[in-house]
């Protein structure tokens, strides 16, 4: 399909642009297929072997790739290429509604350090603690960290680092990216948490996802966020507010309220908050102190009230997914968050509810659980830095 060219944003392809693009291709082949030989890269990319060797030498000189020996079939073992993973390169910060996760990873995404601490609703206290821990990791790794990725549960202006609003923390107009850069001297990439989770699926998720061009990541937490990927890129829409499907109307009289105080939104029916409210009603407890993680634990241990709360919530998760799939027709829908731990109990309910709600069985529904654990947004924060590294390889 031919795309309309935006002449205001078009860049002329100069010789250095072509070299940078070829470096990007080679580095990504090594990332996804390594260990791999120069000859295999040349065959796969149709680049000259001499060009591949020159690019590999440049990447090696800048500490991005290394030579390793493969298995010998009788003669000299082959020399193969892999990412050079010695040393942390990225710092990820996941600013959660209740807890903050900070950690470092190498070029492959392997986490080397990590710690959590509670989130304060006072953004000054929270920022002070984030800066303190970030500096500790930067100093620990001796200057190898090149950037910071920040995942935030709210509306952000990712292009200039601004936070518009974090509803569950009542933060507004917080310039956290600039303050982090001033405190650490490192560039900061900021993203909405659902978009960050989608990024993580593309960069650190199961291998088959790397070839998917269109997907939606559904982040089920106290609210519901959706990260939309079109043609391998995060879709943000005008003003960066795309993906707020948690506030689409799907009924009335939900067991809880959404972050805006409405009881007709999807997240009022299908979020962790909604599940906790259901369990509170079923168990006769009006305090609502049982956490979502505890409800999952109870259900896994056979508690019928906890299981019913989860399954009723799963029905609404599936219904909302169907609405999004009906409108966007993604290749893949990925459910992320703590709910994934209960997938053996509720996975069928989510999938069946989604499939039955799609009109005339079209488009097809393909729903899978995330494999990134209970905090995919932390992996997403790291992915923001890694994506920049692999998407723009200029060594000048």
N, C-alpha and C positions, 0 to 999 in steps of 0.2 A: 504494500500500500504506500502511495506517495504522500509524504507529509508536506504541508504548507510551510515554506521557509519564512521564519520571522527575521526580516532583514535588519531589525533594530538590535537583535541579539546574535546575529550570525558572525562568525569569525573566519577569516580567510585561512586556509590550510597552508601554512608556510612549511619549510623543510624541517624546522625544529618541532613544529606541531606533529608532523608525521612521525618523527623519531620518538617523541613522547608517547604517541599513541601505540607505536610498536612495542615500546618498553612496557606499557600497560598490558598489552596482550600477552607478552611473554611472561611477565610476573604473575598474571592471573592464571595462566596455564600451569605454572610451577605450583601455585597455591592449590589449585583444584585437582591436579593430576599427579603431582610429585609424590615420590621421587620419579623424575622423568628425564630422558636423555635429550641432548641438543637435537639429535636427528629426529626424534619423535616430535619435538616442538616444531621443527622446520616442516615436517610432513603435514602436521595438523594445521599450521598457519599459512602455509605456502610461502613463507619467508625464505630467503636464501640462507643456507647453513652459515655462511660467513656473517650475515646480518645477525642471526641468532647468537652466534659466538661473541660478536662485538657487544650486543645488548647484555648478555650474561656476564661478560667481563665488567661492564659498567655497574650492573646490579650487585655483583659480588664486591666490587670496590667500595660501594656505598653500604655494605653490610646487610643487604636484603636477601641474598641467596648464598648457598654454599654447595660444595660438591660432596657427595657421599658415594660410597661404593655399593653397588648392587650385588646380587648373588651371582657367583661364577657358574657357568655351565661347563667348565673344564679348563678354560683358558684364563686370561687376565680378567678380573671382575670389572664390569662396566662402571664408568663414572656417570653418576646421575646427579640431578639437581633437585634441591629441596629448599624451602624457606629457612633462613637463618633465624632460629628462635631463641638464641641466647640473649637474655636481657629483656626487661619490660619496655614496651613501646607506647602503651596507651593507659590512661587512667580513666576509669568509669565511675560515675556518680549517679546512683539511682535515688532520687529524692521521692521517697514514698510518703503516703499519707500518715503512716505511723512509725516507719523506720527508714533509715537511710543506709544504703549499702555503698561502700567505696572499695575499689580494688584495682589492681594492675594486671595487665596481660601482655603476652608477647605477640609477635607478628601473626602467629597461627590462631590467636584467640585463647590460648591456654592461660587460665588465671593463676597467678603466682602468689598474690596477697589479697586479703579480703577482710573487711570488718563491718559490723553493723552497729548502729546506735540510734536511740529514739529521736523522732522528729519533734521539734518544738514549734508551736504555732507562732511564736515570736521569730520572725524571719531573720532578725539580727543575730539571735543566739544560734539559730541553725546555720546561718552562713559562716559565723565565726568558727563553729565546730568543723564544718566542711573544709574551710581553709586550713585549719590546724592539721586535720588528718591528711589532706592532700599534700601539704608541704612535707609531712613526715614521709610519705611514700616517694615523693619526688627526690628528696634527699637520700633516701634509702637506696634508690636505684641509680644514683650517681649521674643524673643528667640524661639517661637514656630515654626517658618518657618524652614523647614529642607533642602530645596533645591530650585534651580532656574532653570526654563525652559526658553530657548531662541529660538525664531523662527526668521529665517533670510531669506530674499528673494534672495537667491543665492546658490552657491555651497559651501558645508561645508564638513568637515571631522568629522562626528558626534562621531566617536570613540575616537578622541583625542581633540575635541573642537576647531579645527581650521576653519577659514573662508578662503576659497580659493578665492572667487570672489563674489561681489554683483554688477552685471552689471549696474543697473539703478542708483546706487550711486557712481559707479567707485571706489569701495573699493576693494583692493586686499591684500591677505596674512595678514589679521587682526587677532591677537590672542586675541579676545575679551573674550573668556571663561576664559582663565588663568587670565587675568586682573580683571575680575569680581570676581573670586574666591579669588584672593589676596586682593581685596578691601572689600569683605563681609565675608570671611571665610566660605562660603557655596559652596557645589558642584554645578556645572553648567552642565545641559544637553542642548546641542545645536542641532538644526535640521533645515533642509530646510523648508521653509514655507508651501509648498504643502504637504510634509510628516507630518508636524505638524498638518495640517488640517485633514489629514487622521487619525492621532492618535486621534484627538478630536472627530471625528465621532465614532470611536471605543469605546472611554471611556465616552464621554458626549453626544453623539448623541441620536437619537430616540431609544427606547428599542429594536426594532426588528433588529437593525444593530449589536447589541452585539453578535448575533448568526451567523453573516456572516463571512466566512473565507477568501473570495477573493473579494476585492473591489478596485475601483480606485476613488480617489477624484480629481476632476478637479477644480483648483483654477483659476478663471478668474479675473485678475487684469490688471495692465498696460501691463504685460506679461501674459503667461499662464504656470502654473505649474501643475504637476500631481503627486499625492502621491499614490504609489502602495502598496497594502496589499495582500500578499500571505500567506495563512495558518495562518492568524491572526497576521502576523508580517510585518513590513515595509520592502519592498524590495529595497535595495540601489544599487545593482550591484557593479561592480568593481570600486573602487575609489569613491564610493558614488554618481555617476553621473546618476543613473537610473532615468527615469521619465521625461527626457527633451523632451517630445513630443511637447512642444510649438515650437520647431525648426524643426519639420518634414515638409517636402515640400509638399504642397497640391495644388499649383497653381503658378500663376505669376501675377504681377501687382496689388498687394494688396494696399488698401488705405493708409496704414501706413508701417513703417519699424519695424522689430523686434529689440530687444536690441542689436543684432549683426550687424544691418544695412542692413538686407536682406528684400526684399519684396515678398518672396515666402514661408515664414514660416507660420505655422498655426496661431501663435500669431499675425502676421501682418494682418491676415484676421479676427480673432475672439476675440481679446482682447478688453479691455476698450479703449485702444489707437485707435484701428481700428474703434470702434463705434463712438468715438469723431471725427475722421477724416471724416467719412461718414456724420455725422450730420453737420459738417462744410461745406461740399460740397453741401448738400441738402438745407441748409439754406442760402447759399451764403456768409457765414462769413468765412473769410480767417484767422482770428486770432486764432481759435481753443481754445478759452478760456473757453468754456462751459465745465464744469466737467461732468464726467460720471453720478454722482449722480444727477446733474441738468437735464441731458437728461432723466433719468428715471422719475424724477418729472414732466417734461414737457409731457412725454408720458402718464403718469398716468392721467394728466389733459386734455388729448385729442389732444395734438400737433401731427399732422400727420407726419411731418418731423422727429421728435424725435422717433415716433413709427416705421417709416420705417427704420431708422438707427439701432434701436434695433433688429427689425425682420431680417434684412439682416445679422446682426452680429450673431444672433441666428442660422441662417441656417448654418453658417460656424462652430459655436460651435458644432452643431449636427454632421456635417460631420467629424470633427476631432475626436469626441467621437466614431463614427462608426469605424474609422481606428484603434483606440486603442482597442476597443471591439473585432474587427476582429482578432487582434493579441494576446490578452491576455485572452479573454473570462471570464471576472469577473462576479460574481453573481450580482453585483450592481455597478452602476456608479452614483456618487454624484457630483452635480454641486454646487460650493461654491463661495462666494464673493458677492459683491454688486448686481450682476445680479439677485440674488435670489429675491430681492425686486420687480423685474419686472416679476417674474414667471407667474403671471396671464395673462400677455401680451405676453410672448415669450415662455412659457413652452412647449406648443404644437408644436411650430416651431422647438425647439431643439429636442424633442422626435421624431417627424415625420421625421426630416432630418436624425437623427441617424438611425432610423429603415429602412428608404428607401435606405440608403447607404450600409447597411450590405448585403453581397452577399447571395442570396437564403434564407434570413431570418434566418441565422444561423451564429454565436451563437445568442441567444436571447439578446435583448437590454432591460435593466431595468434601466431607468434614473430617479432620483429623486432629488429635491432640498435639500440643507442642511437646517437644522433647527437651526443652531448655530448662526444665525445673520450675519451681514455684516463683522465681524472680526473673522472668525473661527480660524485664525492663533493665535490669543490671547488665545482662549480656548485650542488650540493645545499646546502652550507653557506651560500652566498649566498642561495639560495632560502628558507631558513628565515626570514631577515629580511624578504625581499620578501613572502613569504606573509602574515606578520603585518601588513605595511603595507597590503596589499590586502584582507585579510580583516576588518580592524577599522579603519574610518575614522571616528574620533571627533576632531573639531576643537575641542572645548570646552577 
